[in-house]
Each structure stands twice: as C-alpha cells, then as structure tokens.
Amino acid sequence: MIQPDTAGVSHDGTPDDDPAPEGAGAPAREHAREIAERHRTRHGALPTVRELQTLADVSRGTAARALTRLRDTTEQPENALHLVTDDTSTRTQP
C-alpha cells in the first residue's frame, strides 16, 4: 500500500508553515491567545509554547500559532529600549 506524502503537513491537514484557517481550531486558539496576554500582563513577557500549552490546555500547534500571531501583531512601545553604540571598530576578523 502506498502512503501519501505527509511531510510538512500537520495532523489536521494544513501545511505546518501556514497559519491554520479560521474554523474549528479558532476557539481553542482564541482561548490560548487570551491566556498568553494575561501571562504577559502579569509577568511582563509572553509564555513559552510549552507554558502556554499547559496553561491553556491546548495542543502544541495551537499554542505556537496563538503566540506567533501575538508576536506578529504586537507593536513595540515608544519607550522600548534601543541600544546604539558609537563604537566603530569591527569585531570580526577580516
């Protein structure tokens, strides 16, 4: 029996590198997003995928997609730290 090629495809049939379409997974992903935002408010940073997976009781893929969307849509605050140095020497060997 010939098995279909499933490399790069998640368990729900969507490509691994594409965000999941809205639909059946959306309520779980929304729940995970809300939990991640609460975590950021309390701790000053987003949780890791594993932390979110445990906190929201969702799959690893759902946690990862929720965090990816949060990272993609989060704007840097105006007072974000931006380091600038006037050191003009190179640190690598030519």
Biopython code that builds the backbone (N, CA, C, O; Angstrom):
import numpy as np
from Bio.PDB.StructureBuilder import StructureBuilder

atoms = [
    (1, "MET", "N", (0.847, -1.184, 0.000)),
    (1, "MET", "CA", (0.000, 0.000, 0.000)),
    (1, "MET", "C", (0.887, 1.240, 0.000)),
    (1, "MET", "O", (1.843, 1.311, 0.773)),
    (2, "ILE", "N", (0.596, 2.188, -0.828)),
    (2, "ILE", "CA", (1.365, 3.421, -0.923)),
    (2, "ILE", "C", (0.752, 4.442, 0.021)),
    (2, "ILE", "O", (-0.450, 4.707, -0.018)),
    (3, "GLN", "N", (1.604, 5.010, 0.871)),
    (3, "GLN", "CA", (1.167, 6.020, 1.825)),
    (3, "GLN", "C", (1.328, 7.404, 1.204)),
    (3, "GLN", "O", (2.308, 7.650, 0.501)),
    (4, "PRO", "N", (0.379, 8.315, 1.453)),
    (4, "PRO", "CA", (0.524, 9.671, 0.923)),
    (4, "PRO", "C", (1.676, 10.390, 1.602)),
    (4, "PRO", "O", (1.981, 10.129, 2.766)),
    (5, "ASP", "N", (2.310, 11.289, 0.879)),
    (5, "ASP", "CA", (3.404, 12.083, 1.434)),
    (5, "ASP", "C", (2.820, 13.123, 2.376)),
    (5, "ASP", "O", (2.073, 14.004, 1.949)),
    (6, "THR", "N", (3.162, 13.021, 3.670)),
    (6, "THR", "CA", (2.614, 13.957, 4.655)),
    (6, "THR", "C", (3.685, 14.837, 5.266)),
    (6, "THR", "O", (3.439, 15.500, 6.273)),
    (7, "ALA", "N", (4.880, 14.856, 4.668)),
    (7, "ALA", "CA", (5.942, 15.716, 5.192)),
    (7, "ALA", "C", (5.512, 17.169, 5.066)),
    (7, "ALA", "O", (5.038, 17.595, 4.014)),
    (8, "GLY", "N", (5.680, 17.930, 6.150)),
    (8, "GLY", "CA", (5.311, 19.336, 6.143)),
    (8, "GLY", "C", (3.832, 19.597, 6.318)),
    (8, "GLY", "O", (3.372, 20.716, 6.093)),
    (9, "VAL", "N", (3.065, 18.568, 6.722)),
    (9, "VAL", "CA", (1.631, 18.718, 6.917)),
    (9, "VAL", "C", (1.293, 18.343, 8.347)),
    (9, "VAL", "O", (1.744, 17.309, 8.840)),
    (10, "SER", "N", (0.509, 19.165, 9.014)),
    (10, "SER", "CA", (0.122, 18.897, 10.393)),
    (10, "SER", "C", (-0.970, 17.847, 10.438)),
    (10, "SER", "O", (-1.468, 17.413, 9.399)),
    (11, "HIS", "N", (-1.346, 17.434, 11.656)),
    (11, "HIS", "CA", (-2.353, 16.393, 11.821)),
    (11, "HIS", "C", (-3.721, 16.773, 11.260)),
    (11, "HIS", "O", (-4.524, 15.897, 10.937)),
    (12, "ASP", "N", (-3.993, 18.083, 11.142)),
    (12, "ASP", "CA", (-5.296, 18.494, 10.608)),
    (12, "ASP", "C", (-5.266, 18.733, 9.104)),
    (12, "ASP", "O", (-6.261, 19.166, 8.522)),
    (13, "GLY", "N", (-4.114, 18.450, 8.466)),
    (13, "GLY", "CA", (-4.024, 18.545, 7.025)),
    (13, "GLY", "C", (-3.547, 19.881, 6.496)),
    (13, "GLY", "O", (-3.377, 20.028, 5.286)),
    (14, "THR", "N", (-3.322, 20.871, 7.366)),
    (14, "THR", "CA", (-2.829, 22.163, 6.908)),
    (14, "THR", "C", (-1.307, 22.131, 6.882)),
    (14, "THR", "O", (-0.695, 21.439, 7.695)),
    (15, "PRO", "N", (-0.683, 22.866, 5.963)),
    (15, "PRO", "CA", (0.778, 22.904, 5.944)),
    (15, "PRO", "C", (1.306, 23.444, 7.264)),
    (15, "PRO", "O", (0.717, 24.357, 7.842)),
    (16, "ASP", "N", (2.429, 22.879, 7.752)),
    (16, "ASP", "CA", (2.991, 23.282, 9.036)),
    (16, "ASP", "C", (3.398, 24.744, 9.074)),
    (16, "ASP", "O", (3.296, 25.381, 10.123)),
    (17, "ASP", "N", (3.859, 25.292, 7.952)),
    (17, "ASP", "CA", (4.345, 26.662, 7.972)),
    (17, "ASP", "C", (3.256, 27.697, 7.709)),
    (17, "ASP", "O", (3.531, 28.896, 7.747)),
    (18, "ASP", "N", (2.047, 27.265, 7.447)),
    (18, "ASP", "CA", (0.943, 28.195, 7.229)),
    (18, "ASP", "C", (0.083, 28.294, 8.481)),
    (18, "ASP", "O", (-0.145, 27.285, 9.148)),
    (19, "PRO", "N", (-0.404, 29.499, 8.817)),
    (19, "PRO", "CA", (-1.326, 29.591, 9.944)),
    (19, "PRO", "C", (-2.607, 28.838, 9.625)),
    (19, "PRO", "O", (-3.050, 28.798, 8.478)),
    (20, "ALA", "N", (-3.187, 28.253, 10.641)),
    (20, "ALA", "CA", (-4.418, 27.484, 10.449)),
    (20, "ALA", "C", (-5.549, 28.415, 10.055)),
    (20, "ALA", "O", (-5.629, 29.537, 10.557)),
    (21, "PRO", "N", (-6.422, 27.972, 9.170)),
    (21, "PRO", "CA", (-7.557, 28.804, 8.801)),
    (21, "PRO", "C", (-8.522, 28.942, 9.969)),
    (21, "PRO", "O", (-8.530, 28.120, 10.885)),
    (22, "GLU", "N", (-9.319, 29.973, 9.924)),
    (22, "GLU", "CA", (-10.339, 30.136, 10.955)),
    (22, "GLU", "C", (-11.305, 28.964, 10.853)),
    (22, "GLU", "O", (-11.553, 28.460, 9.757)),
    (23, "GLY", "N", (-11.838, 28.537, 11.953)),
    (23, "GLY", "CA", (-12.766, 27.414, 11.923)),
    (23, "GLY", "C", (-12.751, 26.669, 13.235)),
    (23, "GLY", "O", (-12.809, 27.274, 14.305)),
    (24, "ALA", "N", (-12.673, 25.352, 13.151)),
    (24, "ALA", "CA", (-12.794, 24.504, 14.325)),
    (24, "ALA", "C", (-11.740, 24.807, 15.379)),
    (24, "ALA", "O", (-12.043, 24.721, 16.569)),
    (25, "GLY", "N", (-10.513, 25.159, 14.996)),
    (25, "GLY", "CA", (-9.456, 25.424, 15.958)),
    (25, "GLY", "C", (-9.486, 26.830, 16.517)),
    (25, "GLY", "O", (-8.757, 27.134, 17.461)),
    (26, "ALA", "N", (-10.313, 27.693, 15.955)),
    (26, "ALA", "CA", (-10.323, 29.097, 16.359)),
    (26, "ALA", "C", (-10.687, 29.316, 17.825)),
    (26, "ALA", "O", (-10.027, 30.129, 18.472)),
    (27, "PRO", "N", (-11.691, 28.646, 18.394)),
    (27, "PRO", "CA", (-11.993, 28.883, 19.811)),
    (27, "PRO", "C", (-10.829, 28.507, 20.733)),
    (27, "PRO", "O", (-10.550, 29.223, 21.694)),
    (28, "ALA", "N", (-10.157, 27.406, 20.452)),
    (28, "ALA", "CA", (-9.019, 26.999, 21.281)),
    (28, "ALA", "C", (-7.871, 27.983, 21.120)),
    (28, "ALA", "O", (-7.210, 28.332, 22.098)),
    (29, "ARG", "N", (-7.629, 28.434, 19.883)),
    (29, "ARG", "CA", (-6.547, 29.388, 19.643)),
    (29, "ARG", "C", (-6.857, 30.726, 20.308)),
    (29, "ARG", "O", (-5.959, 31.364, 20.858)),
    (30, "GLU", "N", (-8.106, 31.154, 20.264)),
    (30, "GLU", "CA", (-8.511, 32.402, 20.924)),
    (30, "GLU", "C", (-8.333, 32.291, 22.438)),
    (30, "GLU", "O", (-7.871, 33.230, 23.086)),
    (31, "HIS", "N", (-8.701, 31.145, 22.990)),
    (31, "HIS", "CA", (-8.511, 30.899, 24.423)),
    (31, "HIS", "C", (-7.024, 30.964, 24.772)),
    (31, "HIS", "O", (-6.641, 31.579, 25.767)),
    (32, "ALA", "N", (-6.203, 30.339, 23.962)),
    (32, "ALA", "CA", (-4.759, 30.349, 24.199)),
    (32, "ALA", "C", (-4.208, 31.766, 24.112)),
    (32, "ALA", "O", (-3.353, 32.154, 24.908)),
    (33, "ARG", "N", (-4.698, 32.539, 23.142)),
    (33, "ARG", "CA", (-4.249, 33.924, 23.000)),
    (33, "ARG", "C", (-4.586, 34.747, 24.230)),
    (33, "ARG", "O", (-3.763, 35.530, 24.705)),
    (34, "GLU", "N", (-5.804, 34.571, 24.750)),
    (34, "GLU", "CA", (-6.221, 35.307, 25.950)),
    (34, "GLU", "C", (-5.347, 34.937, 27.150)),
    (34, "GLU", "O", (-4.946, 35.807, 27.923)),
    (35, "ILE", "N", (-5.058, 33.646, 27.300)),
    (35, "ILE", "CA", (-4.200, 33.194, 28.398)),
    (35, "ILE", "C", (-2.800, 33.793, 28.248)),
    (35, "ILE", "O", (-2.208, 34.234, 29.233)),
    (36, "ALA", "N", (-2.271, 33.811, 27.026)),
    (36, "ALA", "CA", (-0.942, 34.363, 26.770)),
    (36, "ALA", "C", (-0.898, 35.857, 27.084)),
    (36, "ALA", "O", (0.080, 36.344, 27.650)),
    (37, "GLU", "N", (-1.950, 36.581, 26.719)),
    (37, "GLU", "CA", (-1.986, 38.016, 27.026)),
    (37, "GLU", "C", (-2.042, 38.267, 28.532)),
    (37, "GLU", "O", (-1.407, 39.192, 29.038)),
    (38, "ARG", "N", (-2.805, 37.436, 29.243)),
    (38, "ARG", "CA", (-2.843, 37.556, 30.710)),
    (38, "ARG", "C", (-1.469, 37.294, 31.310)),
    (38, "ARG", "O", (-1.038, 37.988, 32.230)),
    (39, "HIS", "N", (-0.786, 36.283, 30.777)),
    (39, "HIS", "CA", (0.558, 35.956, 31.253)),
    (39, "HIS", "C", (1.498, 37.142, 31.028)),
    (39, "HIS", "O", (2.297, 37.483, 31.901)),
    (40, "ARG", "N", (1.399, 37.764, 29.857)),
    (40, "ARG", "CA", (2.255, 38.911, 29.554)),
    (40, "ARG", "C", (1.967, 40.069, 30.507)),
    (40, "ARG", "O", (2.891, 40.755, 30.946)),
    (41, "THR", "N", (0.706, 40.289, 30.825)),
    (41, "THR", "CA", (0.338, 41.359, 31.749)),
    (41, "THR", "C", (0.918, 41.105, 33.138)),
    (41, "THR", "O", (1.440, 42.020, 33.774)),
    (42, "ARG", "N", (0.826, 39.871, 33.603)),
    (42, "ARG", "CA", (1.311, 39.527, 34.948)),
    (42, "ARG", "C", (2.824, 39.440, 35.042)),
    (42, "ARG", "O", (3.407, 39.858, 36.043)),
    (43, "HIS", "N", (3.474, 38.899, 34.003)),
    (43, "HIS", "CA", (4.898, 38.585, 34.089)),
    (43, "HIS", "C", (5.784, 39.451, 33.202)),
    (43, "HIS", "O", (7.009, 39.364, 33.285)),
    (44, "GLY", "N", (5.187, 40.281, 32.357)),
    (44, "GLY", "CA", (5.962, 41.160, 31.508)),
    (44, "GLY", "C", (6.482, 40.529, 30.227)),
    (44, "GLY", "O", (7.196, 41.180, 29.465)),
    (45, "ALA", "N", (6.140, 39.278, 29.980)),
    (45, "ALA", "CA", (6.587, 38.592, 28.761)),
    (45, "ALA", "C", (5.586, 37.507, 28.395)),
    (45, "ALA", "O", (4.844, 37.012, 29.243)),
    (46, "LEU", "N", (5.580, 37.148, 27.118)),
    (46, "LEU", "CA", (4.724, 36.051, 26.683)),
    (46, "LEU", "C", (5.278, 34.732, 27.219)),
    (46, "LEU", "O", (6.484, 34.606, 27.432)),
    (47, "PRO", "N", (4.409, 33.759, 27.436)),
    (47, "PRO", "CA", (4.893, 32.448, 27.880)),
    (47, "PRO", "C", (5.575, 31.712, 26.730)),
    (47, "PRO", "O", (5.439, 32.098, 25.569)),
    (48, "THR", "N", (6.300, 30.663, 27.057)),
    (48, "THR", "CA", (6.845, 29.796, 26.019)),
    (48, "THR", "C", (5.709, 28.944, 25.470)),
    (48, "THR", "O", (4.621, 28.911, 26.045)),
    (49, "VAL", "N", (5.956, 28.263, 24.371)),
    (49, "VAL", "CA", (4.936, 27.385, 23.797)),
    (49, "VAL", "C", (4.540, 26.322, 24.808)),
    (49, "VAL", "O", (3.353, 26.053, 24.994)),
    (50, "ARG", "N", (5.525, 25.717, 25.463)),
    (50, "ARG", "CA", (5.213, 24.677, 26.463)),
    (50, "ARG", "C", (4.393, 25.222, 27.617)),
    (50, "ARG", "O", (3.444, 24.580, 28.067)),
    (51, "GLU", "N", (4.755, 26.407, 28.099)),
    (51, "GLU", "CA", (3.986, 27.007, 29.195)),
    (51, "GLU", "C", (2.552, 27.262, 28.765)),
    (51, "GLU", "O", (1.614, 26.952, 29.500)),
    (52, "LEU", "N", (2.378, 27.827, 27.576)),
    (52, "LEU", "CA", (1.030, 28.120, 27.097)),
    (52, "LEU", "C", (0.241, 26.839, 26.865)),
    (52, "LEU", "O", (-0.959, 26.782, 27.135)),
    (53, "GLN", "N", (0.912, 25.825, 26.368)),
    (53, "GLN", "CA", (0.261, 24.529, 26.145)),
    (53, "GLN", "C", (-0.332, 24.018, 27.456)),
    (53, "GLN", "O", (-1.459, 23.522, 27.478)),
    (54, "THR", "N", (0.419, 24.137, 28.539)),
    (54, "THR", "CA", (-0.052, 23.680, 29.853)),
    (54, "THR", "C", (-1.113, 24.617, 30.427)),
    (54, "THR", "O", (-2.152, 24.163, 30.907)),
    (55, "LEU", "N", (-0.851, 25.919, 30.379)),
    (55, "LEU", "CA", (-1.773, 26.893, 30.966)),
    (55, "LEU", "C", (-3.146, 26.877, 30.301)),
    (55, "LEU", "O", (-4.170, 26.952, 30.981)),
    (56, "ALA", "N", (-3.168, 26.780, 28.981)),
    (56, "ALA", "CA", (-4.425, 26.859, 28.239)),
    (56, "ALA", "C", (-5.016, 25.489, 27.915)),
    (56, "ALA", "O", (-6.133, 25.392, 27.406)),
    (57, "ASP", "N", (-4.260, 24.431, 28.213)),
    (57, "ASP", "CA", (-4.698, 23.064, 27.917)),
    (57, "ASP", "C", (-5.058, 22.912, 26.443)),
    (57, "ASP", "O", (-6.149, 22.469, 26.086)),
    (58, "VAL", "N", (-4.086, 23.302, 25.591)),
    (58, "VAL", "CA", (-4.252, 23.193, 24.147)),
    (58, "VAL", "C", (-3.073, 22.417, 23.577)),
    (58, "VAL", "O", (-2.095, 22.153, 24.277)),
    (59, "SER", "N", (-3.173, 22.056, 22.310)),
    (59, "SER", "CA", (-2.081, 21.334, 21.656)),
    (59, "SER", "C", (-0.891, 22.268, 21.437)),
    (59, "SER", "O", (-1.009, 23.491, 21.517)),
    (60, "ARG", "N", (0.249, 21.654, 21.162)),
    (60, "ARG", "CA", (1.466, 22.427, 20.919)),
    (60, "ARG", "C", (1.295, 23.334, 19.705)),
    (60, "ARG", "O", (1.720, 24.489, 19.734)),
    (61, "GLY", "N", (0.683, 22.830, 18.645)),
    (61, "GLY", "CA", (0.472, 23.623, 17.439)),
    (61, "GLY", "C", (-0.430, 24.816, 17.676)),
    (61, "GLY", "O", (-0.175, 25.908, 17.169)),
    (62, "THR", "N", (-1.500, 24.604, 18.458)),
    (62, "THR", "CA", (-2.421, 25.700, 18.771)),
    (62, "THR", "C", (-1.711, 26.769, 19.592)),
    (62, "THR", "O", (-1.868, 27.963, 19.334)),
    (63, "ALA", "N", (-0.933, 26.342, 20.573)),
    (63, "ALA", "CA", (-0.178, 27.292, 21.398)),
    (63, "ALA", "C", (0.811, 28.075, 20.541)),
    (63, "ALA", "O", (0.934, 29.292, 20.678)),
    (64, "ALA", "N", (1.512, 27.373, 19.659)),
    (64, "ALA", "CA", (2.503, 28.034, 18.805)),
    (64, "ALA", "C", (1.842, 29.045, 17.876)),
    (64, "ALA", "O", (2.354, 30.151, 17.705)),
    (65, "ARG", "N", (0.706, 28.679, 17.273)),
    (65, "ARG", "CA", (0.017, 29.606, 16.367)),
    (65, "ARG", "C", (-0.503, 30.834, 17.119)),
    (65, "ARG", "O", (-0.426, 31.953, 16.612)),
    (66, "ALA", "N", (-1.026, 30.627, 18.313)),
    (66, "ALA", "CA", (-1.520, 31.762, 19.098)),
    (66, "ALA", "C", (-0.376, 32.719, 19.432)),
    (66, "ALA", "O", (-0.529, 33.935, 19.322)),
    (67, "LEU", "N", (0.770, 32.169, 19.841)),
    (67, "LEU", "CA", (1.920, 33.006, 20.184)),
    (67, "LEU", "C", (2.490, 33.700, 18.948)),
    (67, "LEU", "O", (2.890, 34.862, 19.018)),
    (68, "THR", "N", (2.528, 32.999, 17.830)),
    (68, "THR", "CA", (3.034, 33.598, 16.597)),
    (68, "THR", "C", (2.183, 34.790, 16.207)),
    (68, "THR", "O", (2.708, 35.841, 15.839)),
    (69, "ARG", "N", (0.886, 34.632, 16.285)),
    (69, "ARG", "CA", (0.005, 35.754, 15.928)),
    (69, "ARG", "C", (0.174, 36.917, 16.894)),
    (69, "ARG", "O", (0.125, 38.074, 16.476)),
    (70, "LEU", "N", (0.371, 36.634, 18.171)),
    (70, "LEU", "CA", (0.595, 37.712, 19.130)),
    (70, "LEU", "C", (1.909, 38.430, 18.837)),
    (70, "LEU", "O", (1.973, 39.659, 18.873)),
    (71, "ARG", "N", (2.946, 37.667, 18.549)),
    (71, "ARG", "CA", (4.247, 38.288, 18.255)),
    (71, "ARG", "C", (4.187, 39.106, 16.977)),
    (71, "ARG", "O", (4.803, 40.168, 16.891)),
    (72, "ASP", "N", (3.449, 38.621, 15.980)),
    (72, "ASP", "CA", (3.345, 39.326, 14.706)),
    (72, "ASP", "C", (2.555, 40.622, 14.818)),
    (72, "ASP", "O", (2.804, 41.568, 14.070)),
    (73, "THR", "N", (1.604, 40.672, 15.746)),
    (73, "THR", "CA", (0.735, 41.846, 15.848)),
    (73, "THR", "C", (1.116, 42.783, 16.983)),
    (73, "THR", "O", (0.532, 43.858, 17.115)),
    (74, "THR", "N", (2.079, 42.399, 17.798)),
    (74, "THR", "CA", (2.471, 43.237, 18.926)),
    (74, "THR", "C", (3.393, 44.341, 18.457)),
    (74, "THR", "O", (4.441, 44.080, 17.867)),
    (75, "GLU", "N", (3.002, 45.569, 18.718)),
    (75, "GLU", "CA", (3.836, 46.702, 18.363)),
    (75, "GLU", "C", (4.779, 47.005, 19.513)),
    (75, "GLU", "O", (4.440, 46.804, 20.680)),
    (76, "GLN", "N", (5.953, 47.487, 19.178)),
    (76, "GLN", "CA", (6.907, 47.886, 20.199)),
    (76, "GLN", "C", (6.438, 49.190, 20.828)),
    (76, "GLN", "O", (6.020, 50.101, 20.113)),
    (77, "PRO", "N", (6.500, 49.297, 22.154)),
    (77, "PRO", "CA", (6.125, 50.561, 22.795)),
    (77, "PRO", "C", (7.118, 51.666, 22.411)),
    (77, "PRO", "O", (8.268, 51.391, 22.071)),
    (78, "GLU", "N", (6.657, 52.909, 22.472)),
    (78, "GLU", "CA", (7.505, 54.037, 22.097)),
    (78, "GLU", "C", (8.744, 54.135, 22.957)),
    (78, "GLU", "O", (9.785, 54.605, 22.498)),
    (79, "ASN", "N", (8.644, 53.691, 24.214)),
    (79, "ASN", "CA", (9.782, 53.790, 25.111)),
    (79, "ASN", "C", (10.591, 52.489, 25.159)),
    (79, "ASN", "O", (11.312, 52.246, 26.126)),
    (80, "ALA", "N", (10.476, 51.655, 24.121)),
    (80, "ALA", "CA", (11.226, 50.403, 24.073)),
    (80, "ALA", "C", (12.715, 50.711, 24.014)),
    (80, "ALA", "O", (13.135, 51.695, 23.405)),
    (81, "LEU", "N", (13.493, 49.872, 24.643)),
    (81, "LEU", "CA", (14.933, 50.043, 24.695)),
    (81, "LEU", "C", (15.544, 49.777, 23.326)),
    (81, "LEU", "O", (15.288, 48.743, 22.708)),
    (82, "HIS", "N", (16.345, 50.711, 22.867)),
    (82, "HIS", "CA", (17.042, 50.559, 21.591)),
    (82, "HIS", "C", (18.473, 51.012, 21.833)),
    (82, "HIS", "O", (18.722, 52.196, 22.057)),
    (83, "LEU", "N", (19.409, 50.080, 21.790)),
    (83, "LEU", "CA", (20.800, 50.411, 22.066)),
    (83, "LEU", "C", (21.516, 50.839, 20.797)),
    (83, "LEU", "O", (21.413, 50.197, 19.752)),
    (84, "VAL", "N", (22.239, 51.934, 20.916)),
    (84, "VAL", "CA", (23.044, 52.440, 19.815)),
    (84, "VAL", "C", (24.432, 52.673, 20.361)),
    (84, "VAL", "O", (24.597, 53.272, 21.424)),
    (85, "THR", "N", (25.417, 52.209, 19.647)),
    (85, "THR", "CA", (26.788, 52.407, 20.097)),
    (85, "THR", "C", (27.554, 53.233, 19.082)),
    (85, "THR", "O", (27.274, 53.178, 17.884)),
    (86, "ASP", "N", (28.514, 53.994, 19.563)),
    (86, "ASP", "CA", (29.344, 54.768, 18.646)),
    (86, "ASP", "C", (30.693, 54.077, 18.427)),
    (86, "ASP", "O", (31.624, 54.681, 17.895)),
    (87, "ASP", "N", (30.790, 52.837, 18.830)),
    (87, "ASP", "CA", (31.999, 52.044, 18.640)),
    (87, "ASP", "C", (32.088, 51.668, 17.161)),
    (87, "ASP", "O", (31.275, 50.889, 16.663)),
    (88, "THR", "N", (33.084, 52.227, 16.462)),
    (88, "THR", "CA", (33.196, 51.979, 15.026)),
    (88, "THR", "C", (34.157, 50.843, 14.697)),
    (88, "THR", "O", (34.324, 50.496, 13.529)),
    (89, "SER", "N", (34.783, 50.269, 15.702)),
    (89, "SER", "CA", (35.721, 49.168, 15.408)),
    (89, "SER", "C", (34.933, 47.904, 15.066)),
    (89, "SER", "O", (33.853, 47.664, 15.605)),
    (90, "THR", "N", (35.483, 47.120, 14.179)),
    (90, "THR", "CA", (34.828, 45.874, 13.814)),
    (90, "THR", "C", (35.226, 44.793, 14.805)),
    (90, "THR", "O", (36.331, 44.810, 15.346)),
    (91, "ARG", "N", (34.346, 43.883, 15.033)),
    (91, "ARG", "CA", (34.610, 42.822, 15.996)),
    (91, "ARG", "C", (34.884, 41.489, 15.319)),
    (91, "ARG", "O", (35.102, 40.484, 15.995)),
    (92, "THR", "N", (34.876, 41.471, 14.011)),
    (92, "THR", "CA", (35.146, 40.211, 13.298)),
    (92, "THR", "C", (36.494, 40.317, 12.598)),
    (92, "THR", "O", (36.987, 41.411, 12.324)),
    (93, "GLN", "N", (37.054, 39.202, 12.327)),
    (93, "GLN", "CA", (38.338, 39.171, 11.621)),
    (93, "GLN", "C", (38.089, 39.404, 10.139)),
    (93, "GLN", "O", (37.121, 38.880, 9.589)),
    (94, "PRO", "N", (38.951, 40.184, 9.480)),
    (94, "PRO", "CA", (38.765, 40.436, 8.042)),
    (94, "PRO", "C", (38.988, 39.187, 7.210)),
    (94, "PRO", "O", (38.869, 39.232, 5.985)),
]
sb = StructureBuilder()
sb.init_structure("model")
sb.init_model(0)
sb.init_chain("A")
sb.init_seg("    ")
for serial, (resi, resn, name, xyz) in enumerate(atoms, 1):
    if name == "N":
        sb.init_residue(resn, " ", resi, " ")
    sb.init_atom(name, np.array(xyz, "f"), 0.0, 1.0, " ", f" {name:<3s}", serial, name[0])
structure = sb.get_structure()
